[in-house]
């Protein structure tokens, strides 16, 4: 339930931003400097991605420093994960 609220909040913020095609959303990833990635909403169904969302909830709660959904992992790990999910 908490993850759904977090996503609902993040996705509603993303609707106001530009450069996010329908069926996608933006996340911020990185340990020090955050990089923005636009990914398909379908990734939300995968258990690997759901684990990242749980980690984000534990680390940030609903107060994401970038104003959008921030994923607490390295950029390399995120790129590897998204390449597997594609």
Buried (B, 14 or more C-beta within 10 A) or exposed (E): EEEEEBBEBBBEBBEEEEEBEEEBBBBBBBEEEBEBBEBBEEBBEBEEBEEBBEEBBEEBEEEBEBEBBBBBBEBEEBEEBBEEBE
